[in-house]
Amino acid sequence: MKKLILLSCLLVGSVLTGCQRDYAWDPNRMDEGALERPFQTLAGGTMWRVLRDSGGRTPGPEEGYWVHYKGWVLDENGKEQLFDQSYGLGVASYFGAGQSIEGFYNGMLNCPEGGMIEIEIPPEQGYGDQELELIPANSTLHFRIELIRIE
């Protein structure tokens, strides 16, 4: 009986320590000095900058991709108000070509696979004057996005 209990404890301990993992996807893991990098502006007004340069390729206009992201707006005091994110879910999100708001789609064409990008989307390239549950009308949207895999 003691052997069975000891074996069970060893098995449970092995499973528990084997299940621990260092999550690779983290919205705060970026290149040193990345937040001081200047934004670049696309034709429609969306601004972007690479926060973690993996050296990977960027998606083509017809490719989909898996990402982890967080999205926020700034309130009247300049404080971030999170409206969406995938990190808490523990599951990445898939976006097919053109299956997101225009600013998100255009910004992502500059994100290297395995890297991270920050984009700032003006209302015209986001939700415009639509009032959404957590996004006021005419909001500038902010995203921090990690591109996991291009498909």
C-alpha positions as CSV (number, residue, x, y, z in Angstrom):
1,M,0.0,0.0,0.0
2,K,2.8,2.4,0.9
3,K,4.5,1.7,-2.5
4,L,1.2,2.6,-4.3
5,I,0.9,5.9,-2.4
6,L,4.6,6.7,-3.0
7,L,4.2,5.8,-6.7
8,S,1.1,8.0,-6.9
9,C,2.8,10.9,-5.3
10,L,5.8,10.6,-7.6
11,L,3.4,10.4,-10.6
12,V,1.4,13.5,-9.5
13,G,4.7,15.4,-8.8
14,S,6.1,14.5,-12.2
15,V,3.0,15.6,-14.0
16,L,2.8,18.9,-12.1
17,T,6.4,19.8,-12.7
18,G,6.2,18.7,-16.3
19,C,3.2,20.9,-16.9
20,Q,4.9,24.0,-15.8
21,R,6.0,26.1,-18.7
22,D,7.5,29.5,-19.4
23,Y,5.0,31.2,-21.7
24,A,6.7,32.6,-24.7
25,W,3.9,35.1,-25.5
26,D,4.0,38.1,-23.3
27,P,2.9,41.7,-24.2
28,N,5.7,43.1,-22.1
29,R,8.6,41.2,-23.6
30,M,10.1,43.5,-26.2
31,D,13.4,44.7,-27.5
32,E,15.3,47.1,-25.3
33,G,14.4,50.7,-26.1
34,A,11.5,49.6,-28.3
35,L,9.0,52.1,-26.7
36,E,11.3,54.9,-27.7
37,R,11.2,53.9,-31.4
38,P,9.3,56.4,-33.5
39,F,6.0,55.4,-35.1
40,Q,5.8,55.2,-38.9
41,T,2.6,56.3,-40.6
42,L,0.7,54.4,-43.3
43,A,-1.3,56.1,-46.1
44,G,-4.6,55.8,-44.2
45,G,-3.2,57.3,-41.0
46,T,-2.5,54.1,-39.0
47,M,0.8,54.3,-37.2
48,W,3.0,51.4,-36.3
49,R,6.3,50.4,-34.8
50,V,8.0,47.1,-34.2
51,L,8.5,46.4,-30.5
52,R,10.2,43.0,-30.9
53,D,12.0,42.3,-34.1
54,S,12.4,38.6,-34.7
55,G,13.9,38.9,-38.2
56,G,10.9,36.8,-39.4
57,R,9.0,37.5,-42.6
58,T,5.9,39.7,-42.6
59,P,2.6,38.4,-43.9
60,G,1.5,39.0,-47.4
61,P,-1.8,40.7,-48.2
62,E,-3.6,37.4,-48.9
63,E,-2.2,35.5,-45.9
64,G,-3.9,34.9,-42.5
65,Y,-2.1,34.7,-39.2
66,W,-2.3,33.6,-35.6
67,V,-1.7,36.4,-33.0
68,H,-1.8,37.2,-29.3
69,Y,-2.9,40.8,-28.7
70,K,-4.3,43.3,-26.4
71,G,-6.4,46.3,-27.5
72,W,-7.1,49.5,-25.6
73,V,-8.4,53.0,-25.8
74,L,-7.3,56.0,-23.7
75,D,-9.9,57.5,-21.4
76,E,-10.3,61.2,-20.8
77,N,-7.4,61.1,-18.3
78,G,-5.1,59.3,-20.7
79,K,-5.4,56.0,-18.8
80,E,-5.5,52.7,-20.8
81,Q,-8.9,51.1,-20.9
82,L,-8.6,47.5,-22.2
83,F,-11.4,46.5,-24.6
84,D,-10.1,43.1,-25.9
85,Q,-7.2,40.7,-25.4
86,S,-6.2,37.1,-26.1
87,Y,-3.6,36.6,-23.3
88,G,-6.1,35.8,-20.5
89,L,-7.7,33.2,-22.7
90,G,-4.4,31.4,-23.3
91,V,-5.4,30.8,-26.9
92,A,-4.2,32.7,-29.9
93,S,-6.6,34.3,-32.3
94,Y,-6.7,33.7,-36.1
95,F,-7.3,36.5,-38.6
96,G,-7.8,35.7,-42.3
97,A,-6.7,38.2,-44.9
98,G,-8.9,41.2,-44.6
99,Q,-10.9,39.8,-41.6
100,S,-10.3,42.7,-39.3
101,I,-10.7,46.5,-39.2
102,E,-8.7,48.2,-41.9
103,G,-6.0,49.7,-39.6
104,F,-5.3,46.4,-37.9
105,Y,-5.0,44.6,-41.2
106,N,-2.7,47.2,-42.7
107,G,-0.6,47.5,-39.6
108,M,-0.1,43.7,-39.4
109,L,1.5,43.7,-42.9
110,N,4.5,45.2,-41.1
111,C,4.8,42.7,-38.2
112,P,7.5,40.0,-38.4
113,E,6.5,36.5,-37.6
114,G,7.6,35.8,-34.0
115,G,7.8,39.5,-33.4
116,M,5.7,42.2,-31.8
117,I,4.2,45.3,-33.2
118,E,2.3,48.3,-31.7
119,I,-0.3,50.0,-33.8
120,E,-2.4,53.1,-33.3
121,I,-5.5,53.2,-35.5
122,P,-7.4,56.4,-36.1
123,P,-11.2,56.2,-36.0
124,E,-11.5,56.3,-39.9
125,Q,-9.5,53.0,-40.0
126,G,-11.2,51.5,-37.0
127,Y,-14.8,51.7,-36.0
128,G,-15.5,55.3,-36.9
129,D,-18.6,56.8,-35.3
130,Q,-19.9,53.4,-34.2
131,E,-20.5,53.2,-30.5
132,L,-19.5,49.7,-29.2
133,E,-19.8,48.3,-25.7
134,L,-16.3,49.1,-24.6
135,I,-15.2,51.4,-27.4
136,P,-16.6,54.9,-27.6
137,A,-17.5,56.4,-31.0
138,N,-14.6,58.0,-32.8
139,S,-12.0,56.3,-30.7
140,T,-8.3,56.0,-31.6
141,L,-7.5,52.3,-31.0
142,H,-4.2,51.0,-29.7
143,F,-3.0,47.4,-30.1
144,R,0.1,45.5,-29.0
145,I,0.2,42.3,-31.2
146,E,2.5,39.3,-31.3
147,L,2.5,37.5,-34.6
148,I,2.8,33.8,-33.7
149,R,2.4,32.2,-37.1
150,I,1.6,33.1,-40.7
151,E,-0.7,30.8,-42.7
